Amino acid sequence: MVLIRHELRQGRASFVIWTTAVAMLLAVCIFIFPQMQDGMEGMSEMFASMGGFTEAFGMDRINFGTFIGFYAVECGNILGLGGALYAALFSVGALAKEEQGHTAEFLLAHPLSRGRVAAEKLAAVMIGVLTFNICVYVVAIVSTILCGEKVPFKEITLLHFAYLLMQLEIAGICFGISAFMRRGTAGVGLGAAILMYFFNLIANLSKSAEFLRYITPFAYADGADIVSLKKLDVGLICLGMIYAVLGIAAAFTKYRRKDII
Protein backbone atom coordinates (compact mmCIF):
# COMPACT_ATOMS: atom_id res chain seq x y z
CA MET A 1 0.00 0.00 0.00
CA VAL A 2 2.91 2.33 0.69
CA LEU A 3 4.11 2.00 -2.90
CA ILE A 4 0.58 2.60 -4.23
CA ARG A 5 0.32 5.84 -2.27
CA HIS A 6 3.80 6.84 -3.43
CA GLU A 7 2.92 6.22 -7.09
CA LEU A 8 -0.33 8.16 -6.81
CA ARG A 9 1.46 11.02 -5.08
CA GLN A 10 4.12 11.10 -7.81
CA GLY A 11 1.45 11.16 -10.51
CA ARG A 12 -0.73 13.75 -8.75
CA ALA A 13 0.35 16.72 -10.87
CA SER A 14 -0.21 14.81 -14.12
CA PHE A 15 -3.58 13.58 -12.86
CA VAL A 16 -4.76 17.08 -11.94
CA ILE A 17 -3.61 18.57 -15.26
CA TRP A 18 -5.14 15.87 -17.46
CA THR A 19 -8.38 15.61 -15.48
CA THR A 20 -8.87 19.37 -15.38
CA ALA A 21 -8.08 19.77 -19.07
CA VAL A 22 -10.40 16.99 -20.27
CA ALA A 23 -13.21 17.91 -17.84
CA MET A 24 -13.05 21.59 -18.78
CA LEU A 25 -13.07 20.87 -22.51
CA LEU A 26 -16.01 18.53 -21.98
CA ALA A 27 -17.91 21.16 -19.98
CA VAL A 28 -17.25 23.87 -22.57
CA CYS A 29 -18.43 21.54 -25.32
CA ILE A 30 -21.66 20.82 -23.43
CA PHE A 31 -22.35 24.50 -22.68
CA ILE A 32 -21.84 25.38 -26.35
CA PHE A 33 -24.62 23.03 -27.49
CA PRO A 34 -27.65 25.23 -26.55
CA GLN A 35 -26.16 28.16 -28.50
CA MET A 36 -25.58 25.95 -31.53
CA GLN A 37 -28.85 24.03 -31.38
CA ASP A 38 -30.85 26.31 -33.69
CA GLY A 39 -28.49 25.77 -36.59
CA MET A 40 -27.65 22.18 -35.70
CA GLU A 41 -30.18 20.59 -38.07
CA GLY A 42 -28.54 22.21 -41.06
CA MET A 43 -25.11 21.27 -39.78
CA SER A 44 -26.26 17.66 -39.31
CA GLU A 45 -27.36 17.48 -42.95
CA MET A 46 -24.11 19.08 -44.08
CA PHE A 47 -21.93 16.66 -42.09
CA ALA A 48 -24.02 13.72 -43.32
CA SER A 49 -23.04 14.53 -46.91
CA MET A 50 -19.29 14.76 -46.36
CA GLY A 51 -18.55 11.18 -47.39
CA GLY A 52 -15.45 9.72 -45.79
CA PHE A 53 -15.29 12.35 -43.06
CA THR A 54 -18.85 11.50 -42.03
CA GLU A 55 -18.12 7.77 -41.87
CA ALA A 56 -14.82 8.21 -40.02
CA PHE A 57 -16.52 9.97 -37.09
CA GLY A 58 -19.75 7.98 -37.23
CA MET A 59 -21.97 10.94 -38.12
CA ASP A 60 -23.78 8.81 -40.68
CA ARG A 61 -25.18 6.67 -37.84
CA ILE A 62 -26.46 9.32 -35.43
CA ASN A 63 -28.32 12.62 -35.49
CA PHE A 64 -25.75 15.33 -34.80
CA GLY A 65 -28.61 17.75 -34.13
CA THR A 66 -29.63 16.04 -30.87
CA PHE A 67 -27.78 16.54 -27.59
CA ILE A 68 -26.70 12.91 -27.28
CA GLY A 69 -25.61 12.82 -30.92
CA PHE A 70 -23.56 15.97 -30.41
CA TYR A 71 -22.18 14.57 -27.14
CA ALA A 72 -21.19 11.25 -28.71
CA VAL A 73 -19.22 12.92 -31.51
CA GLU A 74 -17.74 16.07 -29.97
CA CYS A 75 -17.42 15.14 -26.30
CA GLY A 76 -16.68 11.53 -27.20
CA ASN A 77 -13.62 12.50 -29.21
CA ILE A 78 -12.35 14.73 -26.38
CA LEU A 79 -12.79 12.07 -23.71
CA GLY A 80 -11.75 9.18 -25.93
CA LEU A 81 -8.46 10.65 -27.09
CA GLY A 82 -7.71 12.63 -23.91
CA GLY A 83 -8.42 9.66 -21.66
CA ALA A 84 -6.41 7.29 -23.84
CA LEU A 85 -3.39 9.61 -23.78
CA TYR A 86 -3.58 9.96 -19.99
CA ALA A 87 -3.88 6.19 -19.47
CA ALA A 88 -0.97 5.52 -21.83
CA LEU A 89 1.25 8.19 -20.29
CA PHE A 90 0.61 7.04 -16.72
CA SER A 91 1.05 3.32 -17.37
CA VAL A 92 3.91 3.27 -19.85
CA GLY A 93 6.32 4.85 -17.38
CA ALA A 94 5.19 2.83 -14.35
CA LEU A 95 8.01 0.28 -14.39
CA ALA A 96 10.54 1.96 -16.68
CA LYS A 97 10.83 5.21 -14.71
CA GLU A 98 12.80 3.57 -11.89
CA GLU A 99 15.62 2.74 -14.28
CA GLN A 100 15.32 6.01 -16.15
CA GLY A 101 15.52 7.97 -12.88
CA HIS A 102 18.17 5.63 -11.40
CA THR A 103 15.99 4.83 -8.38
CA ALA A 104 15.54 1.10 -9.08
CA GLU A 105 18.42 0.08 -6.80
CA PHE A 106 16.90 2.01 -3.89
CA LEU A 107 13.42 0.59 -4.47
CA LEU A 108 14.49 -3.03 -4.88
CA ALA A 109 16.73 -2.84 -1.81
CA HIS A 110 13.55 -2.77 0.28
CA PRO A 111 11.92 -6.05 1.43
CA LEU A 112 9.57 -6.10 -1.56
CA SER A 113 9.48 -8.79 -4.22
CA ARG A 114 9.52 -7.68 -7.83
CA GLY A 115 6.09 -9.20 -8.24
CA ARG A 116 4.72 -7.04 -5.43
CA VAL A 117 6.38 -3.92 -6.85
CA ALA A 118 4.75 -4.57 -10.23
CA ALA A 119 1.38 -5.36 -8.61
CA GLU A 120 1.30 -2.17 -6.55
CA LYS A 121 2.37 -0.04 -9.50
CA LEU A 122 -0.36 -1.64 -11.61
CA ALA A 123 -2.92 -0.97 -8.85
CA ALA A 124 -1.87 2.69 -8.76
CA VAL A 125 -2.34 2.96 -12.53
CA MET A 126 -5.82 1.41 -12.36
CA ILE A 127 -6.84 3.65 -9.45
CA GLY A 128 -5.61 6.72 -11.35
CA VAL A 129 -7.54 5.79 -14.51
CA LEU A 130 -10.72 4.96 -12.54
CA THR A 131 -10.57 8.21 -10.55
CA PHE A 132 -9.98 10.21 -13.73
CA ASN A 133 -13.12 8.73 -15.28
CA ILE A 134 -15.27 9.26 -12.18
CA CYS A 135 -14.28 12.94 -12.04
CA VAL A 136 -14.99 13.48 -15.75
CA TYR A 137 -18.32 11.63 -15.54
CA VAL A 138 -19.48 13.82 -12.65
CA VAL A 139 -18.47 16.99 -14.52
CA ALA A 140 -20.34 15.79 -17.62
CA ILE A 141 -23.57 15.11 -15.70
CA VAL A 142 -23.43 18.37 -13.74
CA SER A 143 -22.63 20.40 -16.86
CA THR A 144 -25.54 18.81 -18.75
CA ILE A 145 -27.95 19.70 -15.93
CA LEU A 146 -26.62 23.26 -15.65
CA CYS A 147 -27.00 23.90 -19.37
CA GLY A 148 -30.68 22.94 -19.16
CA GLU A 149 -30.55 19.67 -21.10
CA LYS A 150 -32.27 16.48 -19.98
CA VAL A 151 -29.58 13.98 -19.02
CA PRO A 152 -29.75 10.79 -21.15
CA PHE A 153 -28.30 8.69 -18.31
CA LYS A 154 -28.29 5.36 -20.12
CA GLU A 155 -26.43 6.57 -23.21
CA ILE A 156 -23.97 8.76 -21.31
CA THR A 157 -23.24 6.02 -18.77
CA LEU A 158 -22.67 3.48 -21.53
CA LEU A 159 -20.37 5.90 -23.32
CA HIS A 160 -18.30 6.64 -20.24
CA PHE A 161 -18.15 2.98 -19.23
CA ALA A 162 -16.86 2.10 -22.71
CA TYR A 163 -14.20 4.82 -22.45
CA LEU A 164 -13.18 3.49 -19.03
CA LEU A 165 -12.75 -0.03 -20.44
CA MET A 166 -10.83 1.37 -23.40
CA GLN A 167 -8.45 3.23 -21.10
CA LEU A 168 -7.95 0.18 -18.90
CA GLU A 169 -7.05 -1.84 -21.99
CA ILE A 170 -4.56 0.77 -23.15
CA ALA A 171 -3.16 0.98 -19.61
CA GLY A 172 -2.68 -2.80 -19.51
CA ILE A 173 -0.93 -2.88 -22.88
CA CYS A 174 1.30 0.09 -22.08
CA PHE A 175 2.10 -1.38 -18.66
CA GLY A 176 3.43 -4.40 -20.52
CA ILE A 177 5.51 -2.15 -22.79
CA SER A 178 6.88 -0.38 -19.69
CA ALA A 179 8.56 -3.55 -18.43
CA PHE A 180 10.60 -3.84 -21.65
CA MET A 181 11.82 -0.24 -21.72
CA ARG A 182 14.41 1.74 -19.83
CA ARG A 183 13.88 5.29 -21.09
CA GLY A 184 11.92 7.38 -23.60
CA THR A 185 8.64 5.77 -22.56
CA ALA A 186 6.36 8.81 -22.85
CA GLY A 187 6.67 9.07 -26.63
CA VAL A 188 6.06 5.34 -27.07
CA GLY A 189 2.92 5.40 -24.91
CA LEU A 190 1.43 8.48 -26.54
CA GLY A 191 2.31 7.15 -29.98
CA ALA A 192 0.61 3.82 -29.26
CA ALA A 193 -2.59 5.57 -28.10
CA ILE A 194 -2.71 7.86 -31.13
CA LEU A 195 -1.99 4.97 -33.50
CA MET A 196 -4.93 3.00 -32.11
CA TYR A 197 -7.16 6.07 -32.48
CA PHE A 198 -6.28 6.34 -36.18
CA PHE A 199 -6.76 2.59 -36.63
CA ASN A 200 -10.41 3.12 -35.69
CA LEU A 201 -10.79 6.02 -38.15
CA ILE A 202 -9.31 3.89 -40.93
CA ALA A 203 -11.58 0.96 -40.04
CA ASN A 204 -14.61 3.28 -40.28
CA LEU A 205 -13.47 4.60 -43.65
CA SER A 206 -12.69 1.36 -45.47
CA LYS A 207 -14.41 -2.02 -45.42
CA SER A 208 -11.12 -3.66 -46.39
CA ALA A 209 -9.62 -2.33 -43.13
CA GLU A 210 -12.43 -3.52 -40.85
CA PHE A 211 -10.04 -6.08 -39.33
CA LEU A 212 -8.47 -3.15 -37.46
CA ARG A 213 -11.60 -3.08 -35.28
CA TYR A 214 -10.26 -6.25 -33.66
CA ILE A 215 -7.02 -4.49 -32.78
CA THR A 216 -8.01 -1.05 -31.52
CA PRO A 217 -10.00 -0.45 -28.29
CA PHE A 218 -11.53 2.66 -29.89
CA ALA A 219 -13.78 0.29 -31.90
CA TYR A 220 -15.94 -0.66 -28.92
CA ALA A 221 -15.82 2.90 -27.57
CA ASP A 222 -17.23 4.37 -30.79
CA GLY A 223 -19.86 6.85 -29.62
CA ALA A 224 -21.94 6.59 -32.78
CA ASP A 225 -22.36 2.83 -32.41
CA ILE A 226 -23.13 3.03 -28.69
CA VAL A 227 -25.74 5.78 -29.06
CA SER A 228 -27.44 4.25 -32.09
CA LEU A 229 -27.54 0.69 -30.69
CA LYS A 230 -27.82 1.63 -26.98
CA LYS A 231 -25.52 -1.25 -26.06
CA LEU A 232 -21.85 -2.19 -26.00
CA ASP A 233 -20.10 -4.70 -28.25
CA VAL A 234 -19.37 -7.42 -25.69
CA GLY A 235 -17.30 -9.46 -28.16
CA LEU A 236 -14.87 -6.64 -28.86
CA ILE A 237 -14.71 -5.73 -25.16
CA CYS A 238 -13.79 -9.30 -24.22
CA LEU A 239 -11.10 -9.33 -26.90
CA GLY A 240 -9.78 -6.01 -25.61
CA MET A 241 -9.62 -7.29 -22.02
CA ILE A 242 -7.65 -10.30 -23.28
CA TYR A 243 -5.12 -7.89 -24.81
CA ALA A 244 -4.92 -6.02 -21.50
CA VAL A 245 -4.38 -9.22 -19.52
CA LEU A 246 -1.69 -10.37 -21.95
CA GLY A 247 0.07 -7.01 -21.58
CA ILE A 248 -0.06 -7.25 -17.78
CA ALA A 249 1.14 -10.86 -17.82
CA ALA A 250 4.05 -9.88 -20.07
CA ALA A 251 4.93 -7.06 -17.65
CA PHE A 252 5.07 -9.39 -14.62
CA THR A 253 7.02 -12.06 -16.50
CA LYS A 254 9.59 -9.64 -17.88
CA TYR A 255 9.97 -7.54 -14.71
CA ARG A 256 10.68 -10.59 -12.53
CA ARG A 257 13.53 -11.65 -14.85
CA LYS A 258 14.75 -8.23 -15.96
CA ASP A 259 18.34 -7.21 -15.37
CA ILE A 260 17.78 -3.91 -13.55
CA ILE A 261 20.61 -1.43 -14.08
C-alpha positions in Angstrom: 0.0 0.0 0.0 2.9 2.3 0.7 4.1 2.0 -2.9 0.6 2.6 -4.2 0.3 5.8 -2.3 3.8 6.8 -3.4 2.9 6.2 -7.1 -0.3 8.2 -6.8 1.5 11.0 -5.1 4.1 11.1 -7.8 1.5 11.2 -10.5 -0.7 13.7 -8.8 0.3 16.7 -10.9 -0.2 14.8 -14.1 -3.6 13.6 -12.9 -4.8 17.1 -11.9 -3.6 18.6 -15.3 -5.1 15.9 -17.5 -8.4 15.6 -15.5 -8.9 19.4 -15.4 -8.1 19.8 -19.1 -10.4 17.0 -20.3 -13.2 17.9 -17.8 -13.1 21.6 -18.8 -13.1 20.9 -22.5 -16.0 18.5 -22.0 -17.9 21.2 -20.0 -17.2 23.9 -22.6 -18.4 21.5 -25.3 -21.7 20.8 -23.4 -22.3 24.5 -22.7 -21.8 25.4 -26.4 -24.6 23.0 -27.5 -27.6 25.2 -26.6 -26.2 28.2 -28.5 -25.6 25.9 -31.5 -28.9 24.0 -31.4 -30.8 26.3 -33.7 -28.5 25.8 -36.6 -27.6 22.2 -35.7 -30.2 20.6 -38.1 -28.5 22.2 -41.1 -25.1 21.3 -39.8 -26.3 17.7 -39.3 -27.4 17.5 -43.0 -24.1 19.1 -44.1 -21.9 16.7 -42.1 -24.0 13.7 -43.3 -23.0 14.5 -46.9 -19.3 14.8 -46.4 -18.6 11.2 -47.4 -15.4 9.7 -45.8 -15.3 12.4 -43.1 -18.9 11.5 -42.0 -18.1 7.8 -41.9 -14.8 8.2 -40.0 -16.5 10.0 -37.1 -19.8 8.0 -37.2 -22.0 10.9 -38.1 -23.8 8.8 -40.7 -25.2 6.7 -37.8 -26.5 9.3 -35.4 -28.3 12.6 -35.5 -25.8 15.3 -34.8 -28.6 17.8 -34.1 -29.6 16.0 -30.9 -27.8 16.5 -27.6 -26.7 12.9 -27.3 -25.6 12.8 -30.9 -23.6 16.0 -30.4 -22.2 14.6 -27.1 -21.2 11.3 -28.7 -19.2 12.9 -31.5 -17.7 16.1 -30.0 -17.4 15.1 -26.3 -16.7 11.5 -27.2 -13.6 12.5 -29.2 -12.4 14.7 -26.4 -12.8 12.1 -23.7 -11.7 9.2 -25.9 -8.5 10.6 -27.1 -7.7 12.6 -23.9 -8.4 9.7 -21.7 -6.4 7.3 -23.8 -3.4 9.6 -23.8 -3.6 10.0 -20.0 -3.9 6.2 -19.5 -1.0 5.5 -21.8 1.3 8.2 -20.3 0.6 7.0 -16.7 1.1 3.3 -17.4 3.9 3.3 -19.9 6.3 4.8 -17.4 5.2 2.8 -14.3 8.0 0.3 -14.4 10.5 2.0 -16.7 10.8 5.2 -14.7 12.8 3.6 -11.9 15.6 2.7 -14.3 15.3 6.0 -16.1 15.5 8.0 -12.9 18.2 5.6 -11.4 16.0 4.8 -8.4 15.5 1.1 -9.1 18.4 0.1 -6.8 16.9 2.0 -3.9 13.4 0.6 -4.5 14.5 -3.0 -4.9 16.7 -2.8 -1.8 13.5 -2.8 0.3 11.9 -6.0 1.4 9.6 -6.1 -1.6 9.5 -8.8 -4.2 9.5 -7.7 -7.8 6.1 -9.2 -8.2 4.7 -7.0 -5.4 6.4 -3.9 -6.9 4.7 -4.6 -10.2 1.4 -5.4 -8.6 1.3 -2.2 -6.5 2.4 0.0 -9.5 -0.4 -1.6 -11.6 -2.9 -1.0 -8.8 -1.9 2.7 -8.8 -2.3 3.0 -12.5 -5.8 1.4 -12.4 -6.8 3.6 -9.5 -5.6 6.7 -11.3 -7.5 5.8 -14.5 -10.7 5.0 -12.5 -10.6 8.2 -10.5 -10.0 10.2 -13.7 -13.1 8.7 -15.3 -15.3 9.3 -12.2 -14.3 12.9 -12.0 -15.0 13.5 -15.7 -18.3 11.6 -15.5 -19.5 13.8 -12.6 -18.5 17.0 -14.5 -20.3 15.8 -17.6 -23.6 15.1 -15.7 -23.4 18.4 -13.7 -22.6 20.4 -16.9 -25.5 18.8 -18.7 -27.9 19.7 -15.9 -26.6 23.3 -15.6 -27.0 23.9 -19.4 -30.7 22.9 -19.2 -30.6 19.7 -21.1 -32.3 16.5 -20.0 -29.6 14.0 -19.0 -29.7 10.8 -21.1 -28.3 8.7 -18.3 -28.3 5.4 -20.1 -26.4 6.6 -23.2 -24.0 8.8 -21.3 -23.2 6.0 -18.8 -22.7 3.5 -21.5 -20.4 5.9 -23.3 -18.3 6.6 -20.2 -18.2 3.0 -19.2 -16.9 2.1 -22.7 -14.2 4.8 -22.4 -13.2 3.5 -19.0 -12.8 0.0 -20.4 -10.8 1.4 -23.4 -8.5 3.2 -21.1 -8.0 0.2 -18.9 -7.0 -1.8 -22.0 -4.6 0.8 -23.1 -3.2 1.0 -19.6 -2.7 -2.8 -19.5 -0.9 -2.9 -22.9 1.3 0.1 -22.1 2.1 -1.4 -18.7 3.4 -4.4 -20.5 5.5 -2.1 -22.8 6.9 -0.4 -19.7 8.6 -3.5 -18.4 10.6 -3.8 -21.6 11.8 -0.2 -21.7 14.4 1.7 -19.8 13.9 5.3 -21.1 11.9 7.4 -23.6 8.6 5.8 -22.6 6.4 8.8 -22.9 6.7 9.1 -26.6 6.1 5.3 -27.1 2.9 5.4 -24.9 1.4 8.5 -26.5 2.3 7.1 -30.0 0.6 3.8 -29.3 -2.6 5.6 -28.1 -2.7 7.9 -31.1 -2.0 5.0 -33.5 -4.9 3.0 -32.1 -7.2 6.1 -32.5 -6.3 6.3 -36.2 -6.8 2.6 -36.6 -10.4 3.1 -35.7 -10.8 6.0 -38.2 -9.3 3.9 -40.9 -11.6 1.0 -40.0 -14.6 3.3 -40.3 -13.5 4.6 -43.6 -12.7 1.4 -45.5 -14.4 -2.0 -45.4 -11.1 -3.7 -46.4 -9.6 -2.3 -43.1 -12.4 -3.5 -40.8 -10.0 -6.1 -39.3 -8.5 -3.1 -37.5 -11.6 -3.1 -35.3 -10.3 -6.2 -33.7 -7.0 -4.5 -32.8 -8.0 -1.1 -31.5 -10.0 -0.5 -28.3 -11.5 2.7 -29.9 -13.8 0.3 -31.9 -15.9 -0.7 -28.9 -15.8 2.9 -27.6 -17.2 4.4 -30.8 -19.9 6.9 -29.6 -21.9 6.6 -32.8 -22.4 2.8 -32.4 -23.1 3.0 -28.7 -25.7 5.8 -29.1 -27.4 4.2 -32.1 -27.5 0.7 -30.7 -27.8 1.6 -27.0 -25.5 -1.2 -26.1 -21.9 -2.2 -26.0 -20.1 -4.7 -28.2 -19.4 -7.4 -25.7 -17.3 -9.5 -28.2 -14.9 -6.6 -28.9 -14.7 -5.7 -25.2 -13.8 -9.3 -24.2 -11.1 -9.3 -26.9 -9.8 -6.0 -25.6 -9.6 -7.3 -22.0 -7.6 -10.3 -23.3 -5.1 -7.9 -24.8 -4.9 -6.0 -21.5 -4.4 -9.2 -19.5 -1.7 -10.4 -22.0 0.1 -7.0 -21.6 -0.1 -7.2 -17.8 1.1 -10.9 -17.8 4.0 -9.9 -20.1 4.9 -7.1 -17.7 5.1 -9.4 -14.6 7.0 -12.1 -16.5 9.6 -9.6 -17.9 10.0 -7.5 -14.7 10.7 -10.6 -12.5 13.5 -11.6 -14.9 14.7 -8.2 -16.0 18.3 -7.2 -15.4 17.8 -3.9 -13.5 20.6 -1.4 -14.1 
